[in-house]
């Protein structure tokens, strides 16, 4: 049944592409949030340093999956 196998491959490719797009959007949101949390007058973030590190590590983790 080659027809059914082809459908299964197409669904899998679609799911992988969708998952990849979702992860890319998550990374974009994380990075945009970091940029928006910068101090207006000084060269620093207005959130704790540890939160910045956790956010960057999460972005790296998401990028490493694909």
N, C-alpha and C positions, 0 to 999 in steps of 0.2 A: 504494500500500500504506500507508494511513494507520495501520494497526495497528502496523506495524513502526516507523514514525516516532515514534509515541506512546511505544512501549517505549524507544526510544533517548533520548527527551527525559526520561523518568522515570529512567532509569539515570544520565544526566548530572546531573540535579537531585539524585539520591541521593548521587552521588559528591561533588558540591560541598558538600552538607550534611555529609557525613561528614568531608571535609577541613576544613571550617570548625570542626566540633566538635573534631577532633584539634588544630588550632591553638589553639583556646581552652583546651584542657586543657594544652597545652605552656606557654602564657602563665601560666596559673594556677600550674603547678608552678614556673616561674621566679620568680614573685613570692612565692610561699610560701617558697621556698628563701632568698630575700633576707631576708624577715622573720625566718626562723629563725636566720639568721647574725648577728643583732644581738648586741651585747655586753650581758651581763646587768646590769651596773651602770652603764655609761656610755652616752651617747647617740651610739653609733657602731657600725659594723660590725666584725666580727672577721676580715674578709677584706680583701685589698688594694683600694684605691679603684678601680684600673683594672678589676678583676674585676666590681665593681658596675656600672661604666659599660658594660662589654661586655654584661653580662646585661640591663641596661635597654635598650640599643640593640637587642639581639636581640628583646626583648619588643615594642618599637616596630615593628621590621621585621615581625614576625609579625602584629601588629595592622593594619599598613598594607596587608597583602596582601588583607584583606577589609574 
